[in-house]
Amino acid sequence: MEILKLDLSRLRNEEHYSYHSEVNGLVQRFTAEALGIQSKYPVYGAAFAAEGEVLDVVQKSIFTGPIADADQRRDSLEVGIERTIDGALLHFSEEVREAARRLKIVIDSFGDIRSKGYNEETAAIKALVADLETTHAADVASVGITDWVTELKTANEGFETLVNERYSEEAAKDPLKMKDARRQLDEAYREVTRLLDALVVVNGPEAYEAFIKELNKRIEKYTMIIDQRQGRNKKEEDAPGETV
């Protein structure tokens, strides 16, 4: 058992910090002492905090104007979907009521999406829309919210695009600071993962198996994000241009 590789350089700034936030949370849950990485973790923790401070400066100037409006738009669509489902619970048709009941369970399983942070809300809406468009597509059609789901998906994608553009714009104002923060954090991360891989070889996998499994799940998730974006970019490059 070993830790999978992740090309951290291909992550956008917010994705980079989000990944390390998940890694840091895992270490705190399992504890550096139990994992045997207490000699390396303080440097990683400090580098993680430093990158967070750099991003905080960016975020304070980002979530205003068009982005705030875009967030309000997707929030209103979420409310509309929830209220339509609630209304369908009282529908005269038993079939519609049952579809609404199942959809209500799905919606409730995501908790209060609108109270999440911007990035967390974006990810939650993606997951919700994916569920509604696939597993629960028939119920969505029965309750009559297919167009609502499509609008929510479009609004969420629009929000994400605006955020990514502003992140790039703001980070570009001081690229050396962001670049240096990422470099230091990635170096500290590699020190931690190299130590963990060595400990597995020396001590056996038992004490580290659960942690590494969870870490690898996150690495797979962010690798998929990178691959999906690369796939979209390749499609756009290959798309034939309009002829006049």
DAKA-V653188 format. One record per pair of residues at least 12 apart in sequence whose C-alpha atoms are under 6 Angstrom apart, sorted by the first residue. I is the first residue (numbers start at 0). J is the second residue. Records with the same first field share a line. If there is no record, write none. Layout:
# DAKA-V653188
I=J + J
This chain:
# DAKA-V653188
1=196
3=215
39=191
43=187
46=184
47=184
50=180
57=169
69=158
73=151 + 154
76=151
84=99
87=99
95=141 + 142
98=138
